[in-house]
Structure formats: C-alpha cells, structure tokens
Amino acid sequence: MDKKITYKDAGVDINAANKFVKSLKTLVKPSMRPEVVSDIGGFGSFFALHNEKYNAPVLVSSTDGVGTKLRIAFMMNKHDTIGIDLVAMCVNDIVVQGAEPLFMLDYISIGKFDEDILTDLVKGIVVGCRQAGCSLVGGETAEMPSFYKDGDYDVAGFVVGVVEKDNIIDGSSITVCDKIVGIASSGVHSNGLSLARKVIFDKKGMNPEDFLEELGCTVGEELLKPTKIYVKTILNLLRDFQIHGIAHITGGGLVDNISRILPKGCMANIHLGCWDVPPVFSLIQSEGGIDDEEMLKTFNNGIGMVLVVRQKDEEDVIQRLNALNEKAFVIGEIESKGTKRKCDVKFTDF
C-alpha cells in the first residue's frame, strides 16, 4: 500500500508554524500601544482609534518591502536588522504627510520554516516599531517550498497612521524662497542595492567580510546598516514648526522624490557639497565609474529625509534637529521654475 502523503512531506510544517505564532505573542508585546485590543494569532487585528483626540482624523497607509537588500542578509546570514528596514520604509512614507504611525502588519514568505531566521526577522520588526512608536498587530508567515530556496525569504510591510485633516502635509504650501533642509541618512538604506551589489561584488569581486578602512567596517556590515527611522524626529518638529513639505529619499534619489512634493511653478535648487556624503557612496561611484546624475537618481547620497521650511525657521529647525541628535544641513532653496524649465530639481555647486 502506498504511503499517504502529508503536507509536511510536501515541505510545509504547519505544526512548527503554529508553535512559532504562539511564541510571537511575547516577542511583539513591547510594541503594543494601549489602543490595540486584540492579540497576535487572530484572523484579523483590532485597533481602537481614540476619536476624542482628533477633530477630523484621516487614516494614512503605506506598504513596502526592502528590495534586494535581502541578498546582503542572505550572504551574511544576518537577519536581525532587515525588520528595521521594513518598518522604516513604511513609516517614513507616511510621516512625510504629517501622519503618526499607529500599527503595522508584516508578510514573510520563506522557502523552509526556520525558527532562528524568522525570530530574528520579527525581533527587528519589533525594534523598528518601537522606534516609530507603532504596534506590530499581526501578519502572515508563508512557507513556500520549491518557490524559495532554503534560507531565502521575502518580506513586505503594511502600516496605518493618522493625521488631522487640517494638518496634512502635501507640499501645496511650498513657496519661492522656502529653505530645503536635509537630514542625514544612516547609509545606503534600502534603495539602490542592486547597483551597489553589481559594483562591489560582481565588478570588484569583493566579499561581504572584506574590511575597508574608509568604511571603518566590512562591506557587508556597511550595506546592511538599517534604514533610519525619522518618525519621532519629524513629529517633534511638527509640534513647533510649520513644515511646507517633506520627502523621504528612497528609490529615485533626491531627483525624483523632491519632485513629488513640489507645486506647479516651483523648483528646488540643491547645492552639492554642502552636506557630508558617507564614504560608501564615494566607493560605489568610483569603483563603478558612475556619473553624478546616475548617483543622484539612484541613491540617497547621505540625505535620507528632506524638509521644506519657511526661510525664517531654517536656523531654528537645524538647531532643533541637532538637539535631537540628527545631523542636518541647509541644502538648498525653492525657486521659481519659469515656463521654459522642464526639470523640477536642479543641482548647483556649493
């Protein structure tokens, strides 16, 4: 008689997955806000919005992943910071619109259930949620044998936040003579890793364990530095300053992301050389023979978040950011675009 085939024979261990979900309850507890009214493991998650805190609350949502930065994690077998990247890519995208992140859900698909990898991933997500002040309220872990190799996985996140309708930041109040302030990034973050890997590993033949003096760490450690979470910094500024526009510098670099917030008739003049560019970008550019235009459209080049502020507030904003332990720079100003100009962002030497 032929042996009966089980789901486990096909590569999916439901019992191990159920056991893991139960262990998550303790792991995610530190991220829980008082508004969370459900526990991990249900079909859905509940969050009670405190309506009395708002006059006209608007929910803001975003979803994202971390791209091929995962490949660096696989190469190094280090998975405890990818979760921070995942949270950062989601929450940074809603705080630029003035929204406070409330809760997050994750999706993890993996070739073969690996409790160590999954635990490290979730630990990172919890760390990121705590940095952003939001709760990890649920998610999905899918074991997908033959779809991913053993040890390989993909992650996606979904976040919901809230902002008063009258406090939404959409760039519409940006005007000529406003100043552009850049907040430093922690490194490459989670964009441009395909190009960085092609240059460093494919073209130059480096290994993740190679230590480079100019980086002060190994190549792998540099590329795996987690994306900076700017939520608490931005919310602090919004309490006391009128911010006309905010851009999260992700894929598309300074060129495309600043363009997204500019109203018709305005352009941004960015002064190259007025901020500190981390050495990893110089390494990628020099070793890859990449021109300035390609760098500016691919990487954050040391600026992870851009603020457009009133001219009279620029010094106070910089002072506040420094007090919050952020490296910040005035990197340009808003000018009239004119009818003949096609670009929204131009770059001039400092």
C-alpha positions as CSV (number, residue, x, y, z in Angstrom):
1,M,0.0,0.0,0.0
2,D,1.4,3.4,-1.0
3,K,2.3,5.7,1.9
4,K,-0.2,8.6,2.4
5,I,1.4,11.9,1.5
6,T,1.1,14.7,4.1
7,Y,1.5,18.5,3.8
8,K,4.8,18.1,5.7
9,D,6.0,15.7,3.0
10,A,5.4,18.5,0.5
11,G,7.7,20.8,2.6
12,V,5.2,22.7,4.8
13,D,5.3,22.1,8.5
14,I,2.0,23.6,9.9
15,N,2.7,22.5,13.5
16,A,6.1,24.3,13.5
17,A,4.4,27.4,12.1
18,N,1.6,27.3,14.8
19,K,4.2,26.9,17.5
20,F,6.1,29.9,16.2
21,V,3.0,32.1,16.1
22,K,2.3,31.4,19.8
23,S,5.9,32.4,20.6
24,L,5.4,35.7,18.9
25,K,3.0,37.0,21.5
26,T,5.8,37.6,24.0
27,L,8.1,38.9,21.3
28,V,5.8,41.6,20.0
29,K,4.3,42.7,23.3
30,P,6.8,45.6,23.8
31,S,5.5,47.2,20.6
32,M,1.8,47.3,21.8
33,R,0.1,50.6,22.1
34,P,-2.9,51.0,24.5
35,E,-5.2,51.2,21.5
36,V,-4.5,47.6,20.4
37,V,-7.5,45.5,21.5
38,S,-6.6,42.1,20.0
39,D,-3.8,39.6,20.4
40,I,-1.5,38.1,17.8
41,G,-2.9,35.0,16.1
42,G,-6.5,36.0,15.2
43,F,-7.9,36.2,11.7
44,G,-7.8,40.0,11.9
45,S,-6.4,42.6,14.2
46,F,-8.3,45.3,16.1
47,F,-7.2,48.9,16.9
48,A,-9.5,51.3,18.7
49,L,-8.8,54.8,17.4
50,H,-9.2,57.4,20.2
51,N,-11.6,59.7,18.3
52,E,-11.7,62.2,21.1
53,K,-8.0,63.1,20.3
54,Y,-9.0,64.3,16.8
55,N,-11.3,66.8,15.2
56,A,-11.2,65.3,11.7
57,P,-8.9,62.2,11.7
58,V,-7.6,60.9,8.3
59,L,-6.1,57.5,8.1
60,V,-2.9,57.3,6.0
61,S,-1.5,53.9,4.8
62,S,1.6,52.6,3.0
63,T,3.1,49.3,2.0
64,D,6.7,48.4,1.0
65,G,9.5,45.9,1.1
66,V,13.3,46.1,1.4
67,G,14.2,45.0,-2.2
68,T,17.5,43.3,-2.9
69,K,19.0,44.3,0.5
70,L,17.7,40.8,1.4
71,R,20.5,39.4,-0.7
72,I,23.1,41.0,1.6
73,A,21.4,39.4,4.6
74,F,21.5,36.0,2.9
75,M,25.2,36.4,2.1
76,M,26.0,37.3,5.7
77,N,23.4,35.1,7.3
78,K,22.4,38.0,9.4
79,H,18.7,38.7,9.7
80,D,18.1,40.8,12.8
81,T,18.1,44.3,11.1
82,I,16.1,43.6,8.0
83,G,12.9,44.1,10.1
84,I,14.0,47.6,11.0
85,D,14.4,48.4,7.3
86,L,10.9,47.0,6.6
87,V,9.3,49.3,9.3
88,A,11.4,52.3,8.2
89,M,10.4,52.0,4.5
90,C,6.7,52.1,5.5
91,V,6.6,54.6,8.4
92,N,8.9,57.1,6.8
93,D,6.5,57.2,3.8
94,I,3.5,58.3,6.0
95,V,5.2,60.6,8.4
96,V,6.2,62.8,5.5
97,Q,2.5,63.6,5.2
98,G,2.2,64.5,8.8
99,A,0.8,61.2,10.0
100,E,1.7,59.4,13.2
101,P,2.1,55.6,12.6
102,L,-0.4,53.6,14.6
103,F,0.0,49.9,13.7
104,M,1.8,47.6,11.3
105,L,1.4,44.2,9.8
106,D,4.1,42.1,8.1
107,Y,4.2,39.4,5.5
108,I,7.0,36.9,5.4
109,S,7.4,34.2,2.8
110,I,10.2,31.7,3.2
111,G,11.4,28.6,1.4
112,K,11.6,26.3,4.5
113,F,10.5,27.2,8.0
114,D,13.5,28.3,10.0
115,E,12.7,29.5,13.5
116,D,16.0,31.2,14.0
117,I,15.7,33.3,10.9
118,L,12.0,34.1,11.5
119,T,12.7,35.1,15.1
120,D,15.5,37.4,14.1
121,L,13.2,39.0,11.4
122,V,10.4,39.6,13.8
123,K,12.7,40.9,16.5
124,G,13.9,43.5,14.0
125,I,10.4,44.5,13.1
126,V,9.6,45.0,16.8
127,V,12.6,47.2,17.3
128,G,11.6,49.2,14.3
129,C,8.0,49.6,15.5
130,R,9.3,50.8,18.9
131,Q,11.5,53.3,17.2
132,A,8.5,54.5,15.2
133,G,6.0,54.4,18.2
134,C,3.6,52.0,16.4
135,S,2.4,48.5,17.2
136,L,3.0,45.2,15.3
137,V,-0.5,43.8,15.5
138,G,-0.4,40.8,13.1
139,G,0.9,39.4,9.9
140,E,1.3,36.3,7.8
141,T,4.2,33.8,7.5
142,A,4.0,31.6,4.4
143,E,6.2,28.5,4.0
144,M,6.8,28.2,0.2
145,P,9.0,25.2,-0.6
146,S,10.3,25.0,-4.2
147,F,9.4,28.7,-4.7
148,Y,12.2,30.0,-2.5
149,K,15.5,28.2,-1.7
150,D,16.1,27.1,1.8
151,G,17.2,30.1,3.8
152,D,15.7,32.6,1.3
153,Y,12.7,34.7,2.0
154,D,10.9,37.9,1.1
155,V,9.2,40.4,3.4
156,A,6.5,43.1,3.0
157,G,5.0,45.5,5.4
158,F,1.8,47.5,5.7
159,V,1.4,50.4,8.1
160,V,-1.6,52.6,9.0
161,G,-1.3,56.1,10.6
162,V,-3.5,59.1,11.4
163,V,-3.3,62.8,10.8
164,E,-5.7,65.7,11.4
165,K,-7.2,66.7,8.1
166,D,-6.1,70.3,8.5
167,N,-2.5,69.2,9.3
168,I,-1.9,67.0,6.2
169,I,1.4,67.9,4.5
170,D,1.2,67.6,0.8
171,G,3.6,70.2,-0.5
172,S,0.9,72.6,-1.7
173,S,2.1,75.4,0.7
174,I,5.7,75.3,-0.6
175,T,6.6,78.7,-2.0
176,V,9.6,80.5,-3.5
177,C,12.3,81.4,-1.0
178,D,11.5,78.4,1.3
179,K,14.6,76.7,2.5
180,I,15.4,73.0,2.0
181,V,16.8,71.1,5.0
182,G,18.3,67.7,4.6
183,I,18.5,65.1,7.5
184,A,21.4,62.7,7.2
185,S,20.9,59.1,6.3
186,S,22.5,56.1,8.1
187,G,23.9,54.8,4.8
188,V,22.6,53.3,1.7
189,H,19.2,52.5,3.4
190,S,17.1,50.2,1.2
191,N,17.4,51.6,-2.3
192,G,20.0,51.1,-5.0
193,L,21.3,47.8,-3.6
194,S,21.1,46.1,-7.0
195,L,23.6,48.7,-8.4
196,A,25.7,48.6,-5.2
197,R,25.9,44.8,-5.3
198,K,26.8,44.8,-9.0
199,V,29.7,47.2,-8.4
200,I,31.0,45.8,-5.2
201,F,30.5,42.1,-5.5
202,D,30.3,41.5,-9.3
203,K,32.6,44.1,-10.8
204,K,35.2,44.4,-8.0
205,G,34.9,40.8,-6.7
206,M,34.8,41.9,-3.0
207,N,33.3,39.7,-0.3
208,P,30.9,40.8,2.4
209,E,33.6,40.0,5.0
210,D,36.2,42.4,3.4
211,F,37.1,45.2,5.8
212,L,37.6,48.6,4.2
213,E,39.5,51.2,6.2
214,E,37.5,54.1,4.6
215,L,34.2,52.5,5.8
216,G,35.5,51.5,9.2
217,C,33.7,48.1,8.9
218,T,33.2,45.3,6.5
219,V,31.5,45.8,3.2
220,G,28.6,43.6,4.3
221,E,28.2,45.5,7.6
222,E,28.0,48.8,5.8
223,L,25.4,47.7,3.2
224,L,23.3,46.1,5.9
225,K,23.1,49.1,8.2
226,P,19.4,49.6,8.8
227,T,17.4,52.4,7.3
228,K,17.0,55.3,9.6
229,I,13.5,55.8,11.1
230,Y,12.7,59.5,11.2
231,V,9.2,59.4,12.7
232,K,9.8,60.7,16.2
233,T,12.1,63.4,14.9
234,I,9.5,64.7,12.3
235,L,6.6,64.5,14.8
236,N,8.7,66.6,17.2
237,L,9.3,69.3,14.6
238,L,5.7,69.4,13.6
239,R,4.7,70.4,17.1
240,D,6.5,73.7,16.8
241,F,7.3,74.4,13.2
242,Q,5.3,75.0,10.0
243,I,6.7,72.4,7.6
244,H,5.6,73.1,4.0
245,G,6.8,69.8,2.5
246,I,8.6,66.6,3.4
247,A,10.2,64.0,1.1
248,H,11.5,60.5,2.0
249,I,14.6,60.0,-0.2
250,T,14.1,56.4,-1.4
251,G,14.2,55.0,-5.0
252,G,14.8,57.8,-7.4
253,G,17.1,59.6,-5.0
254,L,17.0,63.4,-4.5
255,V,15.8,64.0,-8.1
256,D,12.6,62.1,-8.2
257,N,11.5,62.3,-4.5
258,I,11.8,66.0,-4.1
259,S,9.9,66.5,-7.4
260,R,7.0,64.6,-5.9
261,I,6.2,67.3,-3.4
262,L,6.7,70.5,-5.5
263,P,3.7,72.5,-6.5
264,K,3.4,73.8,-10.1
265,G,5.7,76.8,-10.7
266,C,8.3,75.8,-8.1
267,M,11.6,74.1,-8.4
268,A,14.3,73.0,-6.0
269,N,17.8,74.3,-6.2
270,I,20.1,71.8,-4.4
271,H,23.6,72.9,-3.5
272,L,26.0,70.0,-4.0
273,G,28.9,69.8,-1.5
274,C,27.1,71.4,1.5
275,W,26.5,68.1,3.3
276,D,28.6,65.2,4.4
277,V,28.4,62.3,1.9
278,P,29.2,59.0,3.6
279,P,32.2,57.2,2.1
280,V,30.2,54.2,0.9
281,F,28.7,56.4,-1.9
282,S,32.1,57.6,-3.0
283,L,33.2,53.9,-3.0
284,I,30.3,52.8,-5.2
285,Q,30.7,55.8,-7.6
286,S,34.5,55.5,-8.0
287,E,34.6,51.7,-8.3
288,G,31.6,51.6,-10.6
289,G,32.6,54.6,-12.8
290,I,29.1,56.0,-12.1
291,D,28.4,59.6,-13.1
292,D,26.9,62.2,-10.8
293,E,23.5,62.2,-12.4
294,E,23.1,58.4,-12.0
295,M,24.1,58.6,-8.4
296,L,21.7,61.4,-7.6
297,K,18.8,59.4,-9.2
298,T,19.7,56.1,-7.6
299,F,20.9,56.7,-4.0
300,N,20.1,59.0,-1.1
301,N,23.8,60.1,-1.2
302,G,23.7,60.8,2.6
303,I,20.3,62.6,2.8
304,G,17.5,60.4,4.0
305,M,14.8,63.0,4.6
306,V,14.2,66.4,3.1
307,L,12.2,69.2,4.7
308,V,10.9,72.4,3.1
309,V,10.6,75.1,5.7
310,R,10.0,78.8,6.0
311,Q,13.1,80.9,5.4
312,K,12.8,82.5,8.9
313,D,12.7,79.0,10.5
314,E,15.8,77.4,8.9
315,E,18.2,78.1,11.8
316,D,15.7,77.1,14.5
317,V,14.9,73.9,12.6
318,I,18.6,73.0,12.3
319,Q,19.1,73.7,15.9
320,R,16.2,71.5,17.0
321,L,17.4,68.7,14.7
322,N,20.9,68.9,16.2
323,A,19.3,68.8,19.7
324,L,17.6,65.6,18.6
325,N,21.0,64.1,17.7
326,E,20.3,64.4,14.0
327,K,22.9,65.6,11.5
328,A,21.1,68.2,9.4
329,F,22.1,70.7,6.7
330,V,20.5,73.5,4.7
331,I,21.0,72.0,1.3
332,G,19.1,74.5,-1.0
333,E,16.1,76.6,-1.6
334,I,12.9,76.8,-3.6
335,E,13.0,79.0,-6.7
336,S,10.5,79.9,-9.4
337,K,10.5,77.3,-12.1
338,G,9.7,79.5,-15.0
339,T,7.8,78.4,-18.1
340,K,10.8,77.2,-20.1
341,R,12.4,74.9,-17.5
342,K,11.4,71.2,-17.7
343,C,13.2,69.9,-14.6
344,D,11.8,70.3,-11.1
345,V,15.2,69.8,-9.3
346,K,18.5,71.4,-10.3
347,F,21.9,70.9,-8.8
348,T,24.5,73.7,-8.3
349,D,27.9,73.6,-6.7
350,F,28.1,74.9,-3.2
